[in-house]
Amino acid sequence: MYTKPEFAPLSQDEVFGLIEAAAFATVVTSGPQGLVASHLPFVLHRQRGENGTLVSHLAAANAHNTLLAEGRETLAIFQGPHGYISSSWYPRQPERDSAPTWNFAVVHCHGRPLLLDRRATARHLLELVDILEADRADRWRMRELGSGGMERRLPHVVGFEIPIARLEAKFKMGQDERLYDTEAAIKAVQQDNPSLAGLMKKHNAHRS
């Protein structure tokens, strides 16, 4: 992934936080017929390995399973807040001569997948539901599937994990633009995209 030193994450915690907040990734694996992509939810285990381990699942009918079972190199792409930055927001000092751009945060996780057995897949599904339902007032629980509900579904699901061999992160938040232009963009973005505005403020705070 092309990046610049200015766009580096502030910490590994920030990288992990983006993965956990996104929870959903585009997964790309190269196979004999070319690239294969799936779009999947993930749980991140921060303490498993130097860069953490991702755990997910997909339908057994998905042909992507064959490539995962072979342990082929795989890329999981997590996207954070992003948005268009218009030059119309920049002050005339004396001209608005900075080009428009797109600010974004993204994390690339590289690794070779390992398939899970049925018991580990069931544990993963329980954990995933617990995480995604945690803040809901009337949260759903896996036991609501009823007697045998999980057992009927497990043969149609393939669980896998990706020990992250390499992490790449890019937080392009206007750090290479003139500060007064970036500050004006932050004000403009604040109302409609507060998550992006917050990241822009955070990654430009050292320039104030």
C-alpha positions as CSV (number, residue, x, y, z in Angstrom):
1,M,0.0,0.0,0.0
2,Y,1.4,3.4,-1.0
3,T,1.7,5.7,2.0
4,K,3.8,8.6,3.4
5,P,5.4,9.0,6.8
6,E,2.9,11.7,7.7
7,F,0.1,9.2,7.4
8,A,1.5,6.7,9.9
9,P,-0.8,5.5,12.8
10,L,-0.2,7.1,16.2
11,S,0.0,3.7,17.9
12,Q,-0.7,0.0,17.4
13,D,-3.7,0.5,19.7
14,E,-5.1,2.9,17.1
15,V,-4.7,0.3,14.4
16,F,-6.4,-2.4,16.5
17,G,-9.1,0.0,17.4
18,L,-9.9,0.6,13.7
19,I,-10.1,-3.1,13.1
20,E,-12.5,-3.6,16.0
21,A,-14.6,-0.6,15.2
22,A,-15.0,-1.7,11.6
23,A,-15.5,-5.4,12.4
24,F,-16.0,-6.0,8.7
25,A,-13.4,-6.5,6.0
26,T,-12.9,-7.3,2.3
27,V,-10.8,-10.5,2.2
28,V,-8.7,-11.1,-0.9
29,T,-6.8,-14.3,-1.8
30,S,-4.9,-15.2,-5.0
31,G,-5.8,-18.5,-6.6
32,P,-5.2,-20.4,-9.8
33,Q,-8.0,-18.5,-11.5
34,G,-7.0,-15.1,-10.2
35,L,-8.1,-13.0,-7.2
36,V,-11.0,-14.1,-5.1
37,A,-12.8,-11.7,-2.7
38,S,-15.3,-12.2,0.1
39,H,-16.7,-9.7,2.6
40,L,-16.8,-10.9,6.1
41,P,-17.1,-10.0,9.8
42,F,-14.1,-10.5,12.1
43,V,-13.1,-10.8,15.7
44,L,-9.6,-9.6,16.5
45,H,-7.6,-11.4,19.2
46,R,-5.0,-8.7,20.1
47,Q,-2.8,-10.9,22.3
48,R,-2.4,-13.8,19.9
49,G,0.9,-13.3,18.1
50,E,2.9,-10.2,17.6
51,N,0.3,-8.5,15.4
52,G,-2.8,-10.3,16.7
53,T,-5.0,-12.9,15.0
54,L,-8.2,-12.4,13.1
55,V,-11.0,-14.9,13.3
56,S,-14.0,-15.2,10.9
57,H,-16.2,-17.6,9.0
58,L,-17.9,-17.9,5.7
59,A,-20.5,-20.1,4.0
60,A,-19.3,-23.7,3.2
61,A,-20.7,-23.2,-0.3
62,N,-18.2,-20.3,-0.9
63,A,-15.5,-21.4,-3.3
64,H,-13.1,-19.1,-1.4
65,N,-12.9,-21.9,1.2
66,T,-10.6,-24.0,-1.0
67,L,-8.0,-21.2,-1.1
68,L,-8.2,-20.7,2.6
69,A,-7.8,-24.4,3.3
70,E,-4.6,-24.3,1.2
71,G,-3.2,-21.6,3.4
72,R,-2.7,-19.2,0.5
73,E,-1.5,-15.7,1.3
74,T,-4.6,-13.5,2.1
75,L,-5.2,-9.9,2.6
76,A,-8.0,-8.5,4.9
77,I,-8.8,-4.8,4.3
78,F,-10.5,-2.8,7.1
79,Q,-11.8,0.7,6.3
80,G,-12.3,3.4,8.9
81,P,-13.9,6.9,8.5
82,H,-13.4,8.5,5.1
83,G,-14.8,11.3,3.0
84,Y,-14.3,13.8,0.2
85,I,-12.4,17.0,1.1
86,S,-13.6,19.9,-1.1
87,S,-11.3,22.8,-1.9
88,S,-14.4,25.0,-1.6
89,W,-13.9,24.8,2.2
90,Y,-10.4,26.3,2.0
91,P,-9.8,30.0,2.8
92,R,-8.6,32.4,0.1
93,Q,-5.1,33.2,1.3
94,P,-5.0,34.7,-1.3
95,E,-6.1,31.8,-3.5
96,R,-7.8,28.4,-2.9
97,D,-5.0,26.7,-4.8
98,S,-5.0,23.3,-3.0
99,A,-6.6,20.5,-4.9
100,P,-9.6,18.5,-3.5
101,T,-8.7,15.2,-2.0
102,W,-10.1,12.2,-0.1
103,N,-9.2,11.6,3.6
104,F,-9.4,8.0,4.9
105,A,-8.2,5.5,7.4
106,V,-7.5,1.9,6.3
107,V,-5.7,-1.1,7.7
108,H,-4.3,-4.0,5.6
109,C,-3.8,-7.4,7.4
110,H,-1.6,-9.9,5.6
111,G,-1.4,-13.6,6.6
112,R,-2.0,-17.2,5.8
113,P,-5.3,-18.6,7.0
114,L,-5.9,-21.7,9.0
115,L,-9.2,-23.5,9.1
116,L,-11.0,-24.1,12.4
117,D,-12.6,-27.3,13.5
118,R,-16.3,-27.4,14.2
119,R,-15.9,-26.8,18.0
120,A,-13.6,-23.7,17.4
121,T,-16.0,-22.4,14.8
122,A,-18.9,-22.6,17.2
123,R,-16.9,-20.7,19.9
124,H,-16.1,-18.1,17.3
125,L,-19.8,-17.6,16.4
126,L,-20.7,-17.3,20.0
127,E,-18.0,-14.7,20.6
128,L,-18.9,-12.7,17.4
129,V,-22.5,-12.5,18.5
130,D,-21.6,-11.5,22.0
131,I,-19.4,-8.6,20.6
132,L,-21.9,-7.4,18.0
133,E,-24.9,-7.6,20.3
134,A,-23.2,-6.2,23.5
135,D,-24.6,-2.7,23.4
136,R,-28.1,-3.5,22.4
137,A,-30.9,-2.8,24.9
138,D,-32.7,-6.1,24.0
139,R,-29.8,-8.0,22.7
140,W,-30.1,-11.3,20.9
141,R,-28.5,-14.5,22.2
142,M,-27.4,-17.6,20.3
143,R,-29.6,-19.8,22.4
144,E,-32.6,-18.2,20.8
145,L,-31.9,-20.4,17.8
146,G,-33.6,-23.1,19.8
147,S,-32.8,-26.7,20.4
148,G,-30.3,-28.0,17.8
149,G,-30.3,-24.6,16.1
150,M,-26.6,-24.2,16.2
151,E,-25.9,-27.8,15.3
152,R,-28.0,-27.6,12.2
153,R,-26.2,-24.6,10.9
154,L,-22.6,-25.5,11.7
155,P,-22.1,-27.9,8.8
156,H,-22.9,-25.0,6.5
157,V,-20.2,-22.7,8.0
158,V,-16.4,-22.8,7.7
159,G,-14.5,-21.0,10.4
160,F,-10.9,-19.8,10.0
161,E,-8.3,-17.6,11.5
162,I,-5.5,-15.4,10.1
163,P,-2.5,-14.9,12.3
164,I,-1.4,-11.5,11.1
165,A,2.1,-11.7,9.7
166,R,2.2,-8.1,8.5
167,L,0.1,-5.0,9.3
168,E,-0.1,-1.9,7.1
169,A,-2.0,1.2,8.2
170,K,-2.7,4.5,6.6
171,F,-4.4,7.5,8.3
172,K,-4.5,10.1,5.6
173,M,-6.0,13.0,7.5
174,G,-4.6,16.2,5.8
175,Q,-1.3,16.1,7.6
176,D,0.5,17.0,4.3
177,E,-1.8,20.0,3.6
178,R,-1.4,23.5,4.8
179,L,-2.6,23.6,8.4
180,Y,-5.1,26.4,7.8
181,D,-6.7,24.4,4.9
182,T,-6.9,21.3,7.0
183,E,-8.4,23.2,10.0
184,A,-11.1,24.7,7.6
185,A,-11.8,21.2,6.3
186,I,-12.3,19.8,9.8
187,K,-14.9,22.5,10.6
188,A,-16.7,21.7,7.4
189,V,-16.7,17.9,7.9
190,Q,-17.7,18.1,11.6
191,Q,-21.4,18.2,11.1
192,D,-21.9,15.4,8.6
193,N,-18.9,13.2,9.4
194,P,-17.9,13.7,13.0
195,S,-15.8,10.5,13.1
196,L,-13.6,11.7,10.2
197,A,-13.4,15.1,11.8
198,G,-12.3,13.6,15.0
199,L,-9.5,11.6,13.4
200,M,-8.4,14.7,11.4
201,K,-8.1,16.7,14.6
202,K,-6.2,13.9,16.4
203,H,-3.7,13.4,13.6
204,N,-3.1,17.2,13.2
205,A,-3.0,18.1,16.8
206,H,0.8,18.2,16.8
207,R,0.8,20.9,14.1
208,S,-1.3,23.4,16.1
